[in-house]
């Protein structure tokens, strides 16, 4: 018996990748590092940009890596544990992380900035072009 999903409709063609992405997102439970996503509107009220801000205290630009892989924005952080130090109490652990955000088609990373322990990544959503294309019908006898 097969499982029925909203994407099983014969009217939704080619959306199987969206369904797989939603399933993958439902499985992620890691909450580190915490992040905000905000919408930045222009003066005319249109949505121009999105900004993702991650709290990455203790990381520097050389221990952070921001990449786009297909339709995903991937942020990785790698801290190296310094062996020379002797801690009497260690409440701040050196840890690695990978945070992935799925981007809609056409989304572009316009900038990335690290300031005061906050990594801000700006995304632009260009206005989609309205494309109407005539499909020729071939007639065969």
C-alpha positions as CSV (number, residue, x, y, z in Angstrom):
1,X,0.0,0.0,0.0
2,X,1.4,3.4,-1.0
3,X,1.2,6.5,1.2
4,X,-0.9,9.3,-0.1
5,X,0.5,12.8,0.2
6,X,-0.7,16.2,-1.0
7,X,1.8,16.0,-3.8
8,X,0.3,12.7,-5.1
9,X,-2.2,14.7,-7.1
10,X,-1.9,14.2,-10.9
11,X,-2.2,18.0,-11.2
12,X,1.1,18.6,-9.3
13,X,3.7,17.4,-11.8
14,X,7.4,17.6,-10.9
15,X,6.9,18.5,-7.2
16,X,8.5,15.4,-5.8
17,X,11.6,17.3,-4.9
18,X,9.5,19.7,-2.8
19,X,8.0,16.8,-1.0
20,X,11.4,15.3,-0.2
21,X,12.6,18.6,1.0
22,X,9.6,19.0,3.4
23,X,10.2,15.5,4.7
24,X,13.9,16.3,5.4
25,X,13.0,19.5,7.1
26,X,10.5,17.7,9.4
27,X,13.3,15.4,10.6
28,X,15.8,18.2,11.6
29,X,15.7,18.8,15.3
30,X,18.9,20.6,16.0
31,X,18.4,24.1,17.5
32,X,22.1,25.3,17.4
33,X,22.9,27.9,16.5
34,X,19.7,30.0,17.2
35,X,18.7,32.2,14.3
36,X,16.2,34.8,13.1
37,X,14.7,35.3,9.7
38,X,13.3,38.7,9.0
39,X,11.7,40.4,6.0
40,X,13.2,43.7,5.0
41,X,10.7,45.9,3.0
42,X,11.6,48.7,0.8
43,X,10.0,52.2,1.0
44,X,7.1,51.2,-1.3
45,X,6.1,48.2,0.9
46,X,7.3,45.5,-1.5
47,X,9.4,42.7,-0.1
48,X,12.9,43.2,-1.4
49,X,15.1,41.1,0.8
50,X,15.2,38.5,3.6
51,X,17.9,38.4,6.3
52,X,18.9,35.3,8.2
53,X,20.8,36.2,11.4
54,X,22.6,33.4,13.3
55,X,24.0,33.8,16.8
56,X,27.6,32.5,16.4
57,X,29.4,33.9,19.4
58,X,32.9,32.6,19.6
59,X,33.3,32.0,15.9
60,X,35.4,34.2,13.6
61,X,35.2,34.6,9.8
62,X,37.9,31.9,9.3
63,X,35.9,29.3,11.3
64,X,32.7,30.0,9.5
65,X,31.8,28.8,6.0
66,X,28.7,30.0,4.0
67,X,27.9,28.2,0.7
68,X,25.0,27.6,-1.6
69,X,24.6,24.0,-2.8
70,X,21.9,23.6,-5.4
71,X,18.8,25.2,-3.8
72,X,20.3,25.2,-0.2
73,X,22.1,27.8,1.8
74,X,24.6,25.9,4.1
75,X,26.3,27.6,7.1
76,X,29.0,25.6,8.8
77,X,31.0,26.5,11.9
78,X,34.2,24.7,13.0
79,X,35.9,25.6,16.3
80,X,39.2,24.1,17.2
81,X,39.7,23.1,20.8
82,X,42.8,24.8,22.1
83,X,44.7,22.2,24.1
84,X,47.0,24.7,25.9
85,X,44.3,26.1,28.2
86,X,43.4,24.7,31.6
87,X,39.8,25.3,32.5
88,X,38.5,25.3,36.1
89,X,35.0,25.4,34.7
90,X,34.0,24.9,31.1
91,X,30.5,26.1,30.3
92,X,31.3,27.3,26.8
93,X,32.1,24.3,24.6
94,X,33.9,24.3,21.3
95,X,31.4,22.8,18.9
96,X,30.8,22.4,15.3
97,X,27.5,23.0,13.5
98,X,25.9,22.9,10.2
99,X,22.6,24.8,9.5
100,X,20.8,24.3,6.2
101,X,18.1,26.6,4.7
102,X,16.2,25.6,1.6
103,X,16.0,28.4,-0.9
104,X,13.2,29.0,-3.3
105,X,14.1,29.0,-7.0
106,X,15.7,32.3,-8.0
107,X,16.8,33.3,-4.4
108,X,20.2,34.9,-4.4
109,X,22.7,35.6,-1.6
110,X,23.4,39.3,-1.8
111,X,25.7,39.7,1.2
112,X,27.1,38.2,4.4
113,X,28.4,40.0,7.4
114,X,29.8,39.0,10.8
115,X,29.4,41.6,13.6
116,X,29.3,41.3,17.4
117,X,28.8,37.5,17.3
118,X,25.9,37.7,14.8
119,X,26.2,36.4,11.2
120,X,23.8,38.1,8.9
121,X,23.1,36.7,5.5
122,X,21.0,38.8,3.1
123,X,18.9,37.1,0.4
124,X,17.2,38.7,-2.5
125,X,14.2,37.5,-4.3
126,X,14.2,39.0,-7.8
127,X,10.9,39.8,-9.4
128,X,9.9,36.7,-11.4
129,X,9.6,37.3,-15.1
130,X,6.2,36.5,-16.5
131,X,6.9,34.2,-19.4
132,X,4.2,33.2,-21.8
133,X,5.3,30.8,-24.5
134,X,3.3,29.5,-27.4
135,X,3.6,25.8,-27.9
136,X,3.3,24.6,-31.5
137,X,1.0,21.7,-32.1
138,X,2.2,19.3,-34.7
139,X,-0.4,17.5,-36.8
140,X,0.3,13.9,-37.9
141,X,-1.9,12.0,-40.3
